[in-house]
Amino acid sequence: MVGRCRQLEIRENIALTTGIDVPPGAGNDPMAQQEAIEEAIVQIADGLARIELAQQQDNLLLAHSVAGELAPVACQLGLSLLARVAGDLADCAEFGDMVSFHAVASRISRVGEVSLAAVIDRVVSNG
């Protein structure tokens, strides 16, 4: 249909058991795993805020750095979509493509919000 827009739905498949880094010696301690997951959530939230700042300031260097830090943390939580978009953002920043940079920075904000909400819901529902 011409003239009608649909909002794309963002879905993140979450695999919380995919190699979250726990402190050495913690083993399978559920509390240590919970703390590691919570720390990763905080790191992602902080990274998304820093990317938003980088976008507002057109700071490609900061965006590249933060996106590079964000991708592996997202992978640890099993947030593959967020990790992929972070990699895309790092590429845009590296190549200096401002149009793509702003588009992907906006996308990572949307994906990040949905991904964080999904992982927090999963953590809360699992106790």
Buried (B, 14 or more C-beta within 10 A) or exposed (E): EEEEEEEEEBEBEBBBEEEBEBEEEBEEEEEBBBBBBEBBBEBBBBBBEBBBEBBEEEBBEBBBBBBBBBBEBBBBBBBBBBBBBBBBBBBBBBEEBEEBBEBBBEBBBEBBBBBBEBBBEBBEEEE
